[in-house]
Amino acid sequence: MTAQNLLDLTTLQNLVDLDDGGHGLLSEMIEIFRDDTPRRIRDILAAATEGHAEDLSRAAHALKGGAGALGAEALRHLASDLESLGRSGSAEAGPDLPERLQAAFQTTLTALEAYIAGLDGN
């Protein structure tokens, strides 16, 4: 996946613009994303494992919101799909869910870090 598939570059640029062209705000948001997302993933996996559709929907909604605020499009889409699944009354997300979530998180984090490095001119 490319950064453009993973990230909403307009959202990222808007965050930079809010910070008067700096990236302190964006860097802080990425740090929160790095720290918070593993817990959200654990919540999703627990709900799916236990078959709790409502909990799956709620946990996926939280991940979707955090990912969307940061322009993490691929992860937001995955979370949205999981939220819809839970709302439909199902928690059957497939045996590869842990790998899909971790891969989406890690590739997104790498793309965000590369975006910040690009702002620094590195």
Residue, then its C-alpha position, 0 to 999 in steps of 0.5 A: m500500500t502507498a501512503q495515499n492509500l493509507l492516509d488522507l493527505t488533505t486531513l494531514q495538511n489541515l492539521v499542519d495548517l492548524d499548527d501554522g505550518g508546524h507539525g507539533l500538533l500532528s506529531e502529538m496526535i501520532e503519539i496518541f495514536r501510537d499509544d491508544t490504538p493497541r488498546r482499541i485493537r485489543d478491545i475489538l479482538a476481545a469483542a470478536t472472540e467473545g462474540h459480543a457484537e455490540d461491544l465490537s461495534r462500540a470498540a470499532h467506532a472508537l478506533k474509526g474516530g481516532a483513525g479518521a481524525l488523523g487521516a488514517e484512511a485504511l484503518r478507518h475503513l477497516a474499523s468502519d466495516l467492523e462497526s457495521l458488522g457489529r451493528s448488524g448483530s454479528a461479531e464474526a470478523g474472520p480468523d485473520l482479524p488480528e493480522r489485518l488490524q495489526a498490519a493496518f496499524q503498523t503500515t499506517l504508523t509507518a506512513l505517518e512517520a514518513y509523512i512527518a519526516g517529509l515535513d522535516g525535509n529528511 
